[in-house]
Amino acid sequence: MTLEEITISNYKTFRNVTFTSIRKMCVVVGANGCGKTTFFDVFGFLKDALLYNVTIALNKRGGFKEVVSRGYENENISFEIKFRSTENRLVTYKLEIALANDVVTVAREVLRFRRGSRGKPWHFLDFSNGTGTAITNEDEYDRADTTEMKREQHTLDSADILAIKGIGQFSKFKIVSMFRKTIEQWQVSDFHITEARKIQDEGIAQHLSEQGENLPQVTKYIYQNYPDIFENILLKMSERVPGVTKVEAKSTEDGRIVLRFQDGNFKDPFYAKFVSDGTIKMFAYLMLLYDPIPHNLLCVEEPENQLYPQLMLELAEEFKLYAMRGGQIFVSTHSPDFLNGVNLDEIFWLEKRDGFTIVHKASEYRELRNLVDVGDKPGTLWKQRLFIGANL
């Protein structure tokens, strides 16, 4: 499923905002404190709410009263997300979270599919406060519009559990299960170079973790199982980091694993702890972006940190290739060089006004469109402060 639109209400600085016409690659810009990190945290929150429950997801962020928009503590937090399925169906997921007597509950949760532009949507799941219904005749969904939905009543163990988690565990609810797996595969990258440098226990990991501490294990996995991909990653590294000719995940005598980088100018390889921040980060991004099984949604904050500005155009191209391979990607940046590598219709900018975030879509502004049409680059326009309210 591809995310097309998301409305966020009462979540931190997002009092009521909507991101519309979202592309496979989405770039978010704006001044510090305008809400870029908050936007990415929405995806992390929804994934945490699914993997655990809503109470735990909120507590990881300080609790309901710390997450709800300031001055609106008596109102619910809500999200409405619209996806486009591979069959070109519109899928809408609604989630509303309430706090009553200091108890967090899922006040409403709806998952609905629309069969066509005029077809009546089917509520495959509709729950409130821990009870609700799920459709049992999924196989009849593609038949005539006159087919009636057959529902089954269910009660969850707790009112703060998402129904897509509870119902989605049962194989007979295939569509709900598919949606659950979609969110489980989201990844919000919060890469920490210090974590990636550490010596790790021996083992293999298929995907780079959020903070990147398992980089050695992922390196070993890609090297052993996808040698062609690994060789391509090394080729990209040699093009972007002069001198790097080899990277290996080396096992130690005490059963741990470390990364070693070979510089062609030196006889002996360097361990990760002695390699530059930029080298580690570029290698980690390549391992992430050339993952054989891309995340269906990946968020990366400010990839330009620790990297040379000259690398930004090429890195933007790597992100685009990732999206073309099937993974939708969201990137926040302050880099004009990175913005010069993306299209205007892929850019949103955020503005803080009266304490809350406002969302602008760059392609909806005629002046920006006209300037791009005559050859100006988005990054140049951003640097010239033509993105109103988004000061550098």
Backbone torsions as a table, in degrees:
resi	resn	phi	psi	omega
1	MET	NA	142.4	178.4
2	THR	-111.2	129.0	179.3
3	LEU	-70.8	127.2	179.8
4	GLU	-110.7	-30.3	-176.0
5	GLU	-158.2	143.2	175.2
6	ILE	-142.0	131.3	174.5
7	THR	-111.5	129.3	-177.2
8	ILE	-120.8	125.7	-178.1
9	SER	-127.6	127.4	172.3
10	ASN	68.0	27.9	177.6
11	TYR	-110.5	103.4	-179.7
12	LYS	53.6	-123.5	-177.3
13	THR	-78.8	-5.1	178.8
14	PHE	-91.1	87.1	179.6
15	ARG	-67.6	-47.5	176.4
16	ASN	-165.7	95.5	-177.4
17	VAL	-130.4	155.2	177.7
18	THR	-135.6	128.2	170.6
19	PHE	-98.2	118.8	-175.6
20	THR	-115.6	160.6	176.3
21	SER	49.6	49.3	-178.6
22	ILE	-74.0	131.6	-179.8
23	ARG	-89.9	177.2	178.1
24	LYS	-62.9	-30.1	171.9
25	MET	-119.5	130.8	-176.4
26	CYS	-130.1	127.2	-179.3
27	VAL	-115.1	130.2	-176.9
28	VAL	-115.8	126.0	179.5
29	VAL	-126.0	166.7	179.9
30	GLY	154.5	164.1	179.6
31	ALA	-66.5	161.1	176.3
32	ASN	-58.2	136.2	178.4
33	GLY	84.5	5.2	-176.7
34	CYS	-83.9	-15.1	176.8
35	GLY	123.4	9.4	-179.1
36	LYS	-62.6	-47.2	179.4
37	THR	-65.2	-37.7	178.2
38	THR	-61.7	-41.1	179.1
39	PHE	-60.1	-46.4	179.0
40	PHE	-66.0	-33.9	-179.2
41	ASP	-66.2	-24.3	176.0
42	VAL	-58.0	-44.4	-179.9
43	PHE	-67.4	-39.1	176.4
44	GLY	-65.1	-39.2	178.4
45	PHE	-62.9	-47.0	-178.6
46	LEU	-63.2	-38.1	177.3
47	LYS	-67.4	-42.8	177.1
48	ASP	-62.0	-40.9	179.7
49	ALA	-62.0	-34.9	178.8
50	LEU	-74.7	-47.6	-176.4
51	LEU	-67.5	-34.2	-177.9
52	TYR	-114.9	-98.6	170.1
53	ASN	-161.0	174.8	-174.8
54	VAL	-67.4	-36.8	180.0
55	THR	-61.2	-46.5	179.9
56	ILE	-64.7	-42.3	179.3
57	ALA	-59.8	-40.1	177.9
58	LEU	-70.5	-42.2	-177.9
59	ASN	-64.2	-31.7	175.8
60	LYS	-63.7	-17.9	-178.7
61	ARG	-114.2	16.7	175.7
62	GLY	100.3	-1.8	179.0
63	GLY	101.3	167.0	-176.1
64	PHE	-54.1	-45.6	-173.7
65	LYS	-70.4	-19.7	175.4
66	GLU	-86.8	-22.6	-177.3
67	VAL	-91.2	-38.2	-177.5
68	VAL	-64.2	148.0	-178.1
69	SER	-58.9	138.1	-178.9
70	ARG	-58.6	132.5	179.5
71	GLY	87.4	-5.1	-178.7
72	TYR	-128.1	35.7	-176.2
73	GLU	-63.0	-20.8	-179.1
74	ASN	-89.0	0.8	179.5
75	GLU	-105.9	163.8	-177.1
76	ASN	-83.9	154.9	169.7
77	ILE	-89.2	135.4	-178.3
78	SER	-145.8	155.5	178.0
79	PHE	-138.1	143.8	168.9
80	GLU	-132.6	120.1	-174.8
81	ILE	-121.6	131.0	178.5
82	LYS	-113.6	128.1	-180.0
83	PHE	-116.5	159.5	169.8
84	ARG	-115.8	121.4	-178.2
85	SER	-79.3	167.9	179.0
86	THR	-63.4	-20.5	176.7
87	GLU	-91.1	11.8	178.4
88	ASN	67.1	27.5	175.3
89	ARG	-92.7	145.3	175.7
90	LEU	-85.4	124.1	-178.9
91	VAL	-116.1	127.9	-179.6
92	THR	-120.8	130.5	176.9
93	TYR	-120.9	124.4	178.6
94	LYS	-116.5	135.8	179.0
95	LEU	-138.7	128.0	179.0
96	GLU	-128.3	127.4	-173.9
97	ILE	-117.2	130.9	-176.5
98	ALA	-121.9	159.0	172.8
99	LEU	-126.9	119.5	178.6
100	ALA	-134.9	124.5	-177.8
101	ASN	53.7	41.9	178.0
102	ASP	64.0	18.1	177.5
103	VAL	-114.2	127.6	179.8
104	VAL	-85.0	133.6	176.8
105	THR	-137.4	156.3	171.5
106	VAL	-88.0	99.9	-174.5
107	ALA	-67.3	-34.1	178.4
108	ARG	-157.6	139.0	176.4
109	GLU	-144.9	121.9	-176.3
110	VAL	-133.4	134.5	171.4
111	LEU	-124.1	116.9	-177.7
112	ARG	-132.5	147.5	177.3
113	PHE	-118.3	142.7	173.3
114	ARG	-109.6	128.7	-176.0
115	ARG	-71.7	-31.8	-179.3
116	GLY	-161.3	-173.0	-178.0
117	SER	-64.7	-25.0	-178.3
118	ARG	-117.6	-7.3	-176.4
119	GLY	-67.8	148.3	177.1
120	LYS	-71.1	128.7	-179.7
121	PRO	-69.3	143.1	175.4
122	TRP	-98.4	127.4	174.9
123	HIS	-85.7	92.6	-178.7
124	PHE	-66.5	-20.7	179.2
125	LEU	-153.3	134.2	-179.9
126	ASP	-148.9	106.6	-174.2
127	PHE	-129.5	150.5	172.6
128	SER	-143.0	127.2	174.7
129	ASN	52.3	41.2	172.1
130	GLY	90.8	-4.3	178.3
131	THR	-131.1	151.2	179.3
132	GLY	172.3	-163.6	-175.3
133	THR	-125.4	155.1	173.7
134	ALA	-135.5	143.4	-177.9
135	ILE	-74.3	137.3	-177.6
136	THR	-106.8	-13.0	-178.7
137	ASN	-107.9	52.4	-178.7
138	GLU	-56.3	-35.6	-175.4
139	ASP	-64.0	-17.5	-179.5
140	GLU	-94.2	4.0	-174.4
141	TYR	-60.6	-38.2	-175.4
142	ASP	-86.8	4.4	179.4
143	ARG	-84.1	-166.8	-175.5
144	ALA	-56.9	151.7	-178.9
145	ASP	-61.1	-15.8	-178.8
146	THR	-79.4	-8.8	179.8
147	THR	-62.4	130.1	-178.5
148	GLU	-91.0	143.7	176.8
149	MET	-74.7	140.1	174.5
150	LYS	-113.0	124.1	-173.2
151	ARG	-112.5	154.6	178.3
152	GLU	-130.3	133.5	-177.2
153	GLN	-82.2	139.8	178.7
154	HIS	-141.6	153.5	174.7
155	THR	-128.4	128.5	179.9
156	LEU	-83.7	163.5	179.9
157	ASP	-64.3	-29.9	-177.8
158	SER	-149.2	151.4	-177.4
159	ALA	-76.6	-4.4	177.6
160	ASP	-103.9	10.7	175.7
161	ILE	-94.0	135.8	176.5
162	LEU	-71.5	135.7	179.5
163	ALA	-65.6	-30.8	178.3
164	ILE	-65.5	-22.4	174.7
165	LYS	-79.2	-49.8	-177.1
166	GLY	-67.7	-54.9	-178.6
167	ILE	-69.5	-33.3	-176.6
168	GLY	-68.9	-6.7	176.8
169	GLN	-80.4	-14.3	-176.3
170	PHE	-95.8	130.9	-174.9
171	SER	-64.7	-25.3	-177.3
172	LYS	-72.4	-17.8	175.8
173	PHE	-99.9	71.8	-169.9
174	LYS	-64.7	-41.3	-176.7
175	ILE	-69.6	-42.0	176.9
176	VAL	-63.2	-41.7	178.7
177	SER	-62.4	-40.8	178.2
178	MET	-61.9	-41.8	179.4
179	PHE	-66.9	-40.4	176.7
180	ARG	-57.5	-45.5	-179.0
181	LYS	-65.8	-31.3	177.2
182	THR	-59.3	-49.3	-177.9
183	ILE	-71.6	-35.1	178.4
184	GLU	-60.4	-26.6	-177.5
185	GLN	-89.2	0.1	175.8
186	TRP	-66.3	148.5	178.6
187	GLN	-138.6	124.2	173.6
188	VAL	-107.9	104.5	-174.9
189	SER	-77.7	126.7	175.7
190	ASP	-128.3	62.6	-169.8
191	PHE	-65.2	129.7	177.3
192	HIS	-117.0	116.8	-177.6
193	ILE	-60.2	-38.5	-179.1
194	THR	-62.5	-33.5	178.3
195	GLU	-70.5	-38.7	-178.1
196	ALA	-69.3	-23.1	-179.5
197	ARG	-78.0	-18.6	-170.5
198	LYS	-70.0	151.7	172.2
199	ILE	-75.2	132.0	-176.2
200	GLN	-115.2	158.3	175.2
201	ASP	-63.4	147.9	178.4
202	GLU	-56.8	143.1	179.5
203	GLY	156.0	-178.0	-178.5
204	ILE	-131.6	139.3	174.5
205	ALA	-129.8	138.1	-175.4
206	GLN	-82.5	-31.5	-176.3
207	HIS	-128.6	144.6	176.8
208	LEU	-65.6	133.1	-179.4
209	SER	-74.0	173.1	-176.2
210	GLU	-60.2	-41.9	-178.3
211	GLN	-95.3	-7.6	174.4
212	GLY	82.8	12.9	-177.3
213	GLU	-68.5	-18.1	-179.3
214	ASN	-97.8	21.1	-179.0
215	LEU	-54.0	-42.4	177.8
216	PRO	-61.1	-42.1	-179.6
217	GLN	-66.1	-39.2	178.3
218	VAL	-66.6	-39.7	177.1
219	THR	-57.8	-45.7	179.1
220	LYS	-62.5	-41.9	-178.5
221	TYR	-64.4	-47.5	-179.2
222	ILE	-64.7	-41.7	-179.6
223	TYR	-60.7	-42.6	-175.5
224	GLN	-78.8	-34.1	-171.5
225	ASN	-106.0	-22.1	-178.7
226	TYR	-135.9	67.3	-175.4
227	PRO	-59.7	-34.3	179.6
228	ASP	-65.9	-42.0	177.8
229	ILE	-64.7	-41.4	-178.8
230	PHE	-63.9	-41.4	178.3
231	GLU	-63.0	-37.1	177.5
232	ASN	-65.9	-39.8	177.2
233	ILE	-61.5	-43.6	178.4
234	LEU	-63.4	-37.9	177.2
235	LEU	-62.3	-45.2	178.0
236	LYS	-62.3	-40.0	178.2
237	MET	-61.7	-44.4	-178.7
238	SER	-64.2	-29.6	178.7
239	GLU	-75.7	-32.0	-174.3
240	ARG	-99.0	-26.0	-179.8
241	VAL	-125.4	94.9	-176.6
242	PRO	-54.7	133.1	176.2
243	GLY	103.0	-28.1	-178.4
244	VAL	-72.5	117.7	-178.5
245	THR	-115.0	-15.0	-176.0
246	LYS	-158.8	142.2	172.3
247	VAL	-132.9	134.1	179.7
248	GLU	-140.6	150.2	172.7
249	ALA	-96.7	107.7	-172.4
250	LYS	-99.7	127.9	176.3
251	SER	-80.9	142.4	178.7
252	THR	-102.5	167.8	-177.8
253	GLU	-65.7	-26.6	-178.1
254	ASP	-92.7	17.5	173.3
255	GLY	80.7	27.1	176.3
256	ARG	-117.5	179.0	-173.9
257	ILE	-139.2	136.8	-178.8
258	VAL	-132.1	158.4	175.2
259	LEU	-94.8	139.4	175.5
260	ARG	-129.3	136.9	-179.6
261	PHE	-114.4	128.6	179.2
262	GLN	-98.9	121.4	174.0
263	ASP	-100.0	125.3	-175.7
264	GLY	-60.1	-16.9	179.9
265	ASN	-83.7	-6.9	-176.4
266	PHE	-128.2	150.4	-178.2
267	LYS	-72.0	-45.5	-175.9
268	ASP	-99.3	145.7	178.2
269	PRO	-73.3	160.7	177.7
270	PHE	-101.9	136.5	172.2
271	TYR	-73.8	155.7	-174.4
272	ALA	-54.3	-34.2	-176.2
273	LYS	-68.1	-14.4	179.4
274	PHE	-104.7	-1.4	-177.7
275	VAL	-89.9	152.0	-177.8
276	SER	-63.1	155.4	177.9
277	ASP	-58.4	-42.4	-178.4
278	GLY	-62.8	-37.7	179.3
279	THR	-65.4	-45.9	179.0
280	ILE	-61.4	-45.4	-175.0
281	LYS	-68.3	-41.1	178.4
282	MET	-62.2	-43.0	179.0
283	PHE	-62.9	-41.9	180.0
284	ALA	-63.8	-41.8	179.0
285	TYR	-63.8	-39.7	179.0
286	LEU	-66.0	-39.2	176.6
287	MET	-64.1	-36.5	179.8
288	LEU	-71.8	-44.3	-173.0
289	LEU	-80.9	-17.4	176.3
290	TYR	-107.5	22.5	174.3
291	ASP	-55.0	127.2	-178.8
292	PRO	-58.6	-27.6	177.8
293	ILE	-123.0	90.4	-174.6
294	PRO	-62.4	148.4	169.7
295	HIS	-64.2	141.4	179.1
296	ASN	-71.4	-16.2	171.9
297	LEU	-148.4	123.7	-178.1
298	LEU	-128.0	131.2	176.8
299	CYS	-114.2	132.3	179.2
300	VAL	-132.9	124.9	179.7
301	GLU	-94.5	129.2	170.5
302	GLU	42.5	66.0	-178.7
303	PRO	-64.9	-14.7	-177.4
304	GLU	-72.1	-17.0	-178.6
305	ASN	-60.3	131.5	-179.8
306	GLN	70.7	4.9	-180.0
307	LEU	-115.1	149.8	178.8
308	TYR	-66.8	140.0	178.3
309	PRO	-55.5	-32.0	-178.3
310	GLN	-64.3	-17.9	-178.6
311	LEU	-86.6	-8.8	-170.2
312	MET	-68.0	-40.1	178.9
313	LEU	-60.9	-43.8	179.6
314	GLU	-67.6	-36.9	178.8
315	LEU	-67.3	-38.6	176.0
316	ALA	-59.8	-38.3	177.7
317	GLU	-65.7	-37.2	177.4
318	GLU	-63.4	-40.4	177.7
319	PHE	-63.6	-40.5	179.0
320	LYS	-64.2	-40.9	178.4
321	LEU	-63.4	-36.6	176.5
322	TYR	-59.4	-45.3	179.5
323	ALA	-64.6	-37.5	179.4
324	MET	-66.5	-27.8	179.7
325	ARG	-80.8	-3.6	173.7
326	GLY	125.1	-10.8	-178.8
327	GLY	-100.8	124.9	175.5
328	GLN	-76.0	139.6	-172.7
329	ILE	-133.1	138.5	175.8
330	PHE	-118.9	130.7	-178.7
331	VAL	-130.2	133.8	169.3
332	SER	-105.2	146.3	-175.8
333	THR	-157.2	156.0	168.5
334	HIS	-113.7	4.5	-170.4
335	SER	-89.6	116.4	173.7
336	PRO	-62.1	-33.6	179.9
337	ASP	-64.2	-40.3	177.8
338	PHE	-65.5	-43.7	-179.2
339	LEU	-63.1	-30.3	178.2
340	ASN	-65.9	-14.3	-179.6
341	GLY	-98.3	5.6	-178.3
342	VAL	-123.9	167.0	-179.8
343	ASN	-88.3	153.1	-178.1
344	LEU	-60.6	-36.9	-177.5
345	ASP	-75.6	-0.5	175.7
346	GLU	-97.7	-0.9	-171.3
347	ILE	-107.8	129.6	166.5
348	PHE	-113.5	145.3	169.0
349	TRP	-126.7	146.2	-175.0
350	LEU	-107.9	142.7	178.8
351	GLU	-131.2	136.3	177.1
352	LYS	-94.4	122.5	-178.9
353	ARG	-138.7	122.4	-179.4
354	ASP	55.7	35.3	175.2
355	GLY	89.2	-6.5	-177.6
356	PHE	-127.1	159.4	-174.3
357	THR	-88.2	138.2	173.4
358	ILE	-116.8	140.2	-177.3
359	VAL	-108.0	132.0	174.8
360	HIS	-120.3	140.7	172.5
361	LYS	-103.1	120.3	-169.8
362	ALA	-58.0	-38.7	-175.2
363	SER	-70.3	-10.9	179.5
364	GLU	-85.0	-2.7	-178.9
365	TYR	-102.7	117.2	-172.3
366	ARG	-60.1	-41.5	-178.4
367	GLU	-59.4	-44.1	179.4
368	LEU	-65.5	-42.3	179.6
369	ARG	-61.4	-44.1	-178.5
370	ASN	-63.7	-41.6	-179.6
371	LEU	-66.5	-39.2	177.4
372	VAL	-67.4	-37.3	-179.5
373	ASP	-62.8	-28.3	-179.6
374	VAL	-96.2	8.4	170.8
375	GLY	115.6	-6.5	177.4
376	ASP	-70.7	150.3	179.0
377	LYS	-98.0	146.3	-179.7
378	PRO	-55.8	-39.4	-179.6
379	GLY	-64.2	-35.8	177.2
380	THR	-65.5	-42.0	178.5
381	LEU	-66.3	-38.1	176.8
382	TRP	-63.2	-42.3	-179.1
383	LYS	-66.7	-30.6	178.8
384	GLN	-83.3	4.5	176.7
385	ARG	63.8	36.6	177.1
386	LEU	-89.1	-4.2	171.1
387	PHE	-86.7	94.9	-168.9
388	ILE	-58.3	130.0	176.6
389	GLY	83.3	-4.0	-179.1
390	ALA	-109.8	70.2	-177.0
391	ASN	-68.4	144.7	177.5
392	LEU	-67.9	NA	NA
